Amino acid sequence: MSTDQRGSKIALDTIGCKLNQAETELLAKQLTAAGYRLVADADEADIYILNTCTVTHVADSKSRHLLRRAHRQNPDARLVATGCYAERASQELAQINGVDLVLGNNAKADLVSRLEGHGYLCRPRRALPEPVRRSYTGFRTRAFIKIQDGCGNYCAYCIVPLVRGEEKSLPVDQIITEVNQRVADGYREVVLTGTRIGAYNYNGVNLKGLIEHILAGTGVNRLRLSSLQPYEISAELIGLWPDERLCPHFHLSLQSGSDAVLGRMKRRYTTTDYQQALALIRDSLPEAAITTDVIVGFPGETEAEFSESYDFCRRMHFARLHVFAYSPRQETAASHLPGQIGDQVKQLRSQKMLALARESSREFAQRFRGKTRPVLWEKRTNGVWSGYTDNYIKVYIRSKRNLANRLMPIELGGVNGDGLWGLNRLAEPVPAPL
């Protein structure tokens, strides 16, 4: 292998949240800017980098599985693990056959130089041509941009504050520059993400102020927010949404619809607080999607408390409901609470809540049959394109045209699995940026 090519092919993989995805996308940009070539699969790579998650035992298991699979596919590739699992339990990952290097979250910002310093990367003598660099725009049509990291809430079940550290916000100018770069790369939608974006505050600029700066200082077509807490919703924040570039989609964390369970979780709101936040959104934006997360089987959750949570979720009519069975993390307070729930009970409760999630998602989508919404098309599978409306309904359409990264108004039709069919009367798409 020649000197200027050695170690130049890199495969990236990500598990977990939108923040992880944002950090992996940034790493991809840094690598291509340095002249390294990104490849899709571990079997093509000189180095395989996995950005891990550790929010549940399932995430841990997926991380170990991907690393072992990468080693089987390509025993000669060097394997690097980073991210939250690497931060929490570096020795566990280091013992996996084939793993060469484990680096925690603090190493992500300068991961390229660290890998070069370890001799894992040898910077090419010639940079990649600009068209090749620009052709790699992450893993999706939507770009994920990190605006904040860390959390100081310390909910009883959550490992994230221990692996992400104290709350810190990125400079406004840095975020504006990143958004403009993604727009120049051809992205049509940007998602602002972080551990707790509602806590954003940089030199007195809060989340509302940041959004105003982005809308005024960039040409982004669509701007979407990741997760918010109920107490972070305000009339002032919602007042920004008349700007059509802001997607009417709010991911509002719930975790349980039982006040008793919320108290044991050490969440900082009640179900009444949650309903008030939801009503504030729907009064101003009746077509907005409200999506959420809910945990079943939290320690001490009785049948009555689960039923209370289930009924609350049913009454809220969520557009999407992400269901998680409680997963004990030994470093958290909840793992030491009495009344740990057995796996069989968790599974039964998960199945019931997942059935509700499917029903709620279908009911929300059906409200928009016959209506026209802007759809950003992402990918084609077996001749069928899929994409998302501004209010996060998945839409499918059959077309021989190349619709990738095209934003266009689509009339919505019948139900198709987890979304709706788009009626095959395609208007001319809004041109993608040059």
Wavefront OBJ file of the C-alpha trace (Angstrom):
o trace
v 0.000 0.000 0.000
v 1.502 3.354 -1.004
v 2.283 6.021 1.584
v -0.313 8.494 0.371
v -3.062 5.874 0.326
v -2.285 3.873 3.464
v -5.138 4.017 5.939
v -7.154 6.356 3.703
v -10.347 4.264 3.522
v -12.602 4.620 6.553
v -16.023 3.161 7.397
v -18.212 4.941 9.957
v -21.104 3.483 11.925
v -23.415 5.038 14.512
v -25.752 3.712 17.187
v -28.131 5.802 19.215
v -29.436 9.328 19.343
v -29.489 12.222 16.895
v -26.605 13.785 18.813
v -24.463 10.750 18.003
v -25.531 11.043 14.364
v -24.587 14.726 14.334
v -21.152 13.966 15.750
v -20.552 11.187 13.231
v -21.573 13.462 10.358
v -19.128 16.105 11.595
v -16.390 13.473 11.815
v -17.172 12.444 8.239
v -16.719 16.036 7.074
v -13.425 16.327 8.966
v -12.119 13.111 7.453
v -12.999 14.014 3.880
v -11.584 17.520 4.357
v -8.304 15.894 5.442
v -8.276 13.788 2.277
v -9.445 10.446 3.631
v -11.898 8.390 1.617
v -15.095 7.145 3.240
v -16.472 3.728 2.319
v -19.840 2.191 3.112
v -18.820 -1.165 4.581
v -16.267 -2.481 7.024
v -15.017 -5.059 4.518
v -13.714 -2.235 2.301
v -12.096 -0.236 5.085
v -8.651 0.164 6.536
v -10.260 1.595 9.674
v -13.760 0.999 11.045
v -14.997 3.614 13.549
v -18.100 2.926 15.637
v -19.806 5.730 17.565
v -21.458 3.760 20.378
v -24.498 4.258 22.608
v -25.050 2.973 26.138
v -28.509 4.270 27.065
v -29.806 0.669 27.391
v -28.355 -2.823 27.558
v -29.716 -3.325 24.027
v -27.556 -0.453 22.775
v -24.527 -2.026 24.469
v -25.291 -5.341 22.804
v -25.656 -3.711 19.365
v -22.293 -1.991 19.792
v -20.530 -5.239 20.640
v -22.281 -7.011 17.763
v -21.214 -4.418 15.185
v -17.596 -4.487 16.329
v -17.450 -8.289 16.218
v -19.116 -8.348 12.818
v -16.671 -5.790 11.446
v -13.763 -7.919 12.645
v -15.233 -11.043 11.026
v -15.804 -9.216 7.749
v -12.364 -7.636 7.679
v -9.817 -9.026 10.157
v -7.152 -6.688 8.773
v -9.078 -3.504 9.497
v -8.324 -1.553 12.632
v -11.382 -1.114 14.842
v -11.957 2.068 16.837
v -14.792 2.478 19.344
v -15.849 5.888 20.607
v -18.993 7.390 22.119
v -21.004 6.845 25.284
v -20.353 3.108 25.759
v -16.652 3.815 25.291
v -16.936 6.553 27.914
v -18.797 4.354 30.413
v -17.017 1.002 30.077
v -13.889 1.299 27.949
v -12.409 -1.955 29.264
v -15.428 -3.970 28.132
v -14.972 -2.763 24.572
v -11.185 -3.080 24.664
v -11.542 -6.807 25.415
v -13.527 -7.475 22.231
v -11.430 -9.370 19.720
v -10.143 -7.027 17.022
v -10.778 -3.718 18.823
v -7.586 -1.656 18.648
v -8.552 1.620 20.278
v -11.282 2.882 22.604
v -11.815 6.635 22.976
v -14.504 8.367 25.035
v -16.726 11.302 24.162
v -14.094 13.915 24.948
v -11.931 12.524 22.146
v -14.540 13.036 19.427
v -13.726 16.680 18.751
v -10.143 15.916 17.701
v -10.551 12.272 16.725
v -8.807 12.697 13.365
v -5.629 14.098 14.906
v -5.708 11.459 17.651
v -5.903 8.670 15.094
v -3.063 10.244 13.144
v -1.067 10.544 16.354
v -1.587 6.848 17.096
v -0.357 6.016 13.602
v -3.764 4.650 12.577
v -4.139 7.275 9.853
v -1.547 8.544 7.444
v -2.759 11.739 5.816
v -2.782 11.506 2.013
v -0.391 13.733 0.095
v -3.185 14.811 -2.196
v -6.539 16.095 -1.000
v -9.723 14.617 -2.421
v -11.161 16.624 -5.323
v -13.838 19.072 -4.195
v -16.668 17.267 -6.087
v -15.796 14.024 -4.275
v -15.756 15.775 -0.907
v -19.055 17.518 -1.574
v -20.657 14.273 -2.721
v -20.413 12.883 0.793
v -23.127 14.659 2.782
v -23.556 12.259 5.665
v -25.973 9.384 5.900
v -29.294 11.102 5.240
v -30.988 13.891 3.371
v -31.421 15.662 6.709
v -28.344 17.091 8.412
v -27.975 16.775 12.172
v -26.160 19.674 13.805
v -25.020 19.641 17.408
v -25.822 22.821 19.326
v -25.419 21.631 22.904
v -24.064 18.758 24.986
v -24.441 17.484 28.542
v -27.325 17.370 31.015
v -27.643 18.352 34.657
v -31.021 16.789 35.393
v -29.817 13.362 36.617
v -33.091 11.519 36.128
v -33.064 8.323 38.176
v -32.837 5.956 35.192
v -30.539 7.924 32.888
v -26.843 7.252 32.288
v -26.466 10.178 29.877
v -25.347 12.873 32.382
v -22.588 10.527 33.545
v -21.204 9.915 30.050
v -21.905 13.336 28.508
v -20.877 15.577 31.404
v -21.939 19.107 32.274
v -24.207 21.206 30.093
v -22.375 23.301 27.516
v -23.632 25.206 24.484
v -21.796 25.832 21.225
v -21.211 29.405 20.008
v -23.961 30.910 17.867
v -21.531 31.883 15.096
v -20.157 28.336 14.945
v -23.666 26.909 14.552
v -24.571 29.455 11.868
v -21.405 28.580 9.951
v -22.188 24.865 10.199
v -25.764 25.350 8.966
v -24.558 27.406 6.022
v -21.984 24.740 5.167
v -24.654 22.039 5.173
v -26.903 24.162 2.970
v -23.965 24.643 0.581
v -23.445 20.862 0.606
v -26.994 20.460 -0.659
v -28.967 19.611 2.470
v -32.585 20.753 2.420
v -33.329 20.113 6.105
v -31.324 20.704 9.285
v -32.128 19.124 12.656
v -30.808 20.898 15.756
v -29.732 18.331 18.301
v -27.989 17.926 21.636
v -28.397 16.153 24.946
v -30.915 18.778 26.087
v -31.347 21.484 23.477
v -33.930 23.358 25.541
v -31.083 24.238 27.912
v -29.192 26.011 25.118
v -27.674 29.270 26.351
v -24.588 30.898 24.881
v -23.718 34.388 26.092
v -27.347 35.059 26.904
v -28.749 33.642 23.646
v -31.301 30.931 24.432
v -32.874 28.374 22.091
v -35.460 30.866 20.818
v -32.715 33.378 20.084
v -30.587 30.764 18.341
v -33.481 29.779 16.078
v -34.019 33.437 15.198
v -30.328 33.788 14.299
v -30.452 30.664 12.105
v -33.580 31.807 10.278
v -32.080 35.251 9.683
v -28.535 34.151 8.868
v -28.938 31.036 6.704
v -30.796 29.833 3.628
v -31.972 26.576 5.188
v -35.203 25.244 3.640
v -36.441 23.321 6.667
v -35.417 23.522 10.314
v -36.451 20.828 12.786
v -35.791 20.474 16.514
v -34.907 17.300 18.369
v -36.196 16.481 21.856
v -37.565 19.085 24.278
v -38.803 18.879 27.865
v -42.391 19.993 28.626
v -41.222 22.917 30.788
v -39.118 24.204 27.867
v -42.212 24.949 25.797
v -43.309 28.596 25.968
v -45.643 30.887 24.062
v -42.593 32.903 22.986
v -40.917 29.835 21.501
v -44.076 28.644 19.721
v -44.506 32.171 18.390
v -41.637 31.557 15.950
v -43.538 28.890 14.012
v -45.407 31.144 11.568
v -42.101 30.958 9.655
v -42.837 28.063 7.294
v -39.234 26.903 7.393
v -39.809 25.670 10.955
v -41.190 22.127 10.884
v -44.399 21.739 12.939
v -42.999 18.752 14.802
v -42.189 18.639 18.513
v -40.598 15.672 20.236
v -41.788 16.203 23.784
v -40.285 13.754 26.277
v -42.813 11.992 28.513
v -41.303 8.706 29.877
v -44.433 7.885 31.908
v -48.071 8.933 32.088
v -48.205 8.180 35.814
v -47.341 10.974 38.229
v -46.139 8.478 40.823
v -43.707 6.922 38.352
v -42.570 10.349 37.131
v -41.758 11.206 40.750
v -39.652 8.068 41.205
v -37.941 8.814 37.900
v -37.079 12.296 39.253
v -38.608 13.951 36.205
v -39.251 17.666 36.695
v -42.896 17.815 35.600
v -46.265 16.201 36.172
v -48.789 14.900 33.671
v -50.716 18.157 34.160
v -47.615 20.142 33.197
v -47.219 17.913 30.163
v -50.816 18.409 29.031
v -50.441 22.173 29.373
v -47.322 22.175 27.169
v -49.036 19.991 24.607
v -52.122 22.217 24.591
v -49.949 25.309 24.097
v -48.510 23.751 20.943
v -51.809 22.463 19.553
v -53.697 25.691 20.206
v -51.238 27.537 17.959
v -50.297 24.699 15.591
v -53.212 22.252 15.295
v -51.513 20.233 12.530
v -48.242 19.821 14.444
v -46.911 16.352 15.171
v -46.227 15.614 18.825
v -43.920 12.630 19.253
v -42.605 11.223 22.504
v -40.748 8.492 24.405
v -42.218 6.284 27.099
v -40.557 3.761 29.411
v -42.429 0.679 30.620
v -41.432 -1.511 33.531
v -39.708 1.179 35.617
v -38.924 -0.150 39.129
v -42.059 -0.331 41.235
v -44.439 0.271 38.305
v -47.665 -1.427 39.323
v -50.324 -2.683 36.919
v -52.447 0.308 37.917
v -49.577 2.727 37.189
v -48.905 1.103 33.831
v -52.602 1.351 32.952
v -52.528 5.008 34.003
v -49.535 5.610 31.704
v -51.164 3.708 28.838
v -54.425 5.662 29.171
v -52.570 8.973 29.303
v -50.671 8.132 26.108
v -53.934 7.127 24.427
v -55.575 10.446 25.367
v -52.635 12.511 24.096
v -52.999 11.183 20.521
v -49.285 11.166 19.758
v -48.098 11.167 16.162
v -45.336 8.751 17.122
v -44.645 6.955 20.368
v -41.225 5.414 20.970
v -41.451 2.622 23.538
v -38.562 1.409 25.695
v -38.504 -1.304 28.320
v -36.658 -0.052 31.388
v -33.003 -1.069 31.237
v -31.057 -0.835 34.509
v -27.759 1.051 34.329
v -25.724 0.149 37.419
v -24.368 3.667 37.849
v -27.861 5.200 38.147
v -30.158 5.569 41.147
v -33.011 3.577 39.599
v -30.946 0.393 39.374
v -30.947 0.261 43.187
v -34.643 0.921 43.694
v -36.847 -1.846 45.107
v -39.502 -3.478 42.941
v -37.422 -4.288 39.874
v -39.776 -5.594 37.166
v -39.195 -8.963 35.497
v -38.421 -9.243 31.790
v -41.652 -11.091 30.979
v -43.788 -8.325 32.470
v -41.735 -5.677 30.657
v -42.224 -7.533 27.397
v -45.994 -7.754 27.807
v -46.262 -4.079 28.693
v -44.001 -3.138 25.780
v -46.179 -5.096 23.361
v -49.330 -3.385 24.573
v -47.761 0.082 24.399
v -46.288 -0.645 20.964
v -49.730 -1.612 19.690
v -50.996 1.740 20.935
v -48.047 3.445 19.237
v -48.990 1.913 15.873
v -52.623 2.864 16.323
v -51.785 6.450 17.320
v -49.382 6.920 14.418
v -51.934 5.589 11.942
v -54.697 7.832 13.327
v -52.487 10.932 13.110
v -51.435 10.195 9.541
v -55.026 9.525 8.425
v -56.038 13.032 9.515
v -54.068 14.317 6.531
v -55.457 12.113 3.768
v -56.483 14.326 0.877
v -54.360 17.224 2.142
v -51.196 18.525 0.512
v -47.973 18.754 2.547
v -44.365 19.443 1.537
v -42.376 16.188 1.338
v -38.597 15.874 1.332
v -37.748 12.676 -0.574
v -34.864 10.653 0.837
v -34.390 7.250 -0.777
v -35.822 4.696 -3.184
v -36.344 1.021 -2.403
v -37.660 -1.365 -5.078
v -38.968 1.523 -7.126
v -40.752 3.237 -4.220
v -39.501 6.576 -2.907
v -39.932 7.530 0.745
v -39.645 10.836 2.517
v -41.168 12.937 5.289
v -43.626 15.770 5.469
v -42.814 18.828 7.535
v -44.968 17.349 10.327
v -43.105 14.043 10.158
v -45.514 11.769 8.313
v -43.672 9.192 6.242
v -44.824 9.270 2.624
v -44.306 6.736 -0.185
v -44.627 7.176 -3.940
v -43.781 5.135 -7.030
v -41.704 7.117 -9.488
v -38.965 6.466 -12.027
v -37.703 10.010 -11.565
v -34.740 10.762 -9.331
v -36.442 12.457 -6.413
v -33.516 12.270 -3.973
v -33.238 15.427 -1.866
v -36.188 17.049 -3.640
v -38.708 19.065 -1.659
v -42.177 19.280 -3.194
v -45.866 19.554 -2.292
v -47.603 16.183 -2.375
v -51.248 15.247 -1.963
v -51.517 12.497 0.629
v -53.485 9.334 -0.021
v -54.120 5.971 1.598
v -52.302 4.258 4.424
v -49.133 2.304 3.638
v -47.574 0.570 6.626
v -46.092 3.254 8.863
v -47.113 6.128 6.595
v -49.228 7.269 3.649
v -49.053 6.945 -0.102
v -48.461 10.128 -2.020
v -50.823 10.512 -4.950
v -48.838 10.127 -8.149
v -49.362 13.650 -9.448
v -45.916 15.040 -8.849
v -45.494 18.782 -9.079
v -42.169 20.133 -10.217
v -39.751 19.946 -7.282
v -38.091 22.954 -5.759
v -34.577 22.928 -7.333
v -31.800 21.643 -5.115
v -29.045 24.165 -4.307
v -26.104 24.115 -6.714
l 1 2 3 4 5 6 7 8 9 10 11 12 13 14 15 16 17 18 19 20 21 22 23 24 25 26 27 28 29 30 31 32 33 34 35 36 37 38 39 40 41 42 43 44 45 46 47 48 49 50 51 52 53 54 55 56 57 58 59 60 61 62 63 64 65 66 67 68 69 70 71 72 73 74 75 76 77 78 79 80 81 82 83 84 85 86 87 88 89 90 91 92 93 94 95 96 97 98 99 100 101 102 103 104 105 106 107 108 109 110 111 112 113 114 115 116 117 118 119 120 121 122 123 124 125 126 127 128 129 130 131 132 133 134 135 136 137 138 139 140 141 142 143 144 145 146 147 148 149 150 151 152 153 154 155 156 157 158 159 160 161 162 163 164 165 166 167 168 169 170 171 172 173 174 175 176 177 178 179 180 181 182 183 184 185 186 187 188 189 190 191 192 193 194 195 196 197 198 199 200 201 202 203 204 205 206 207 208 209 210 211 212 213 214 215 216 217 218 219 220 221 222 223 224 225 226 227 228 229 230 231 232 233 234 235 236 237 238 239 240 241 242 243 244 245 246 247 248 249 250 251 252 253 254 255 256 257 258 259 260 261 262 263 264 265 266 267 268 269 270 271 272 273 274 275 276 277 278 279 280 281 282 283 284 285 286 287 288 289 290 291 292 293 294 295 296 297 298 299 300 301 302 303 304 305 306 307 308 309 310 311 312 313 314 315 316 317 318 319 320 321 322 323 324 325 326 327 328 329 330 331 332 333 334 335 336 337 338 339 340 341 342 343 344 345 346 347 348 349 350 351 352 353 354 355 356 357 358 359 360 361 362 363 364 365 366 367 368 369 370 371 372 373 374 375 376 377 378 379 380 381 382 383 384 385 386 387 388 389 390 391 392 393 394 395 396 397 398 399 400 401 402 403 404 405 406 407 408 409 410 411 412 413 414 415 416 417 418 419 420 421 422 423 424 425 426 427 428 429 430 431 432 433 434
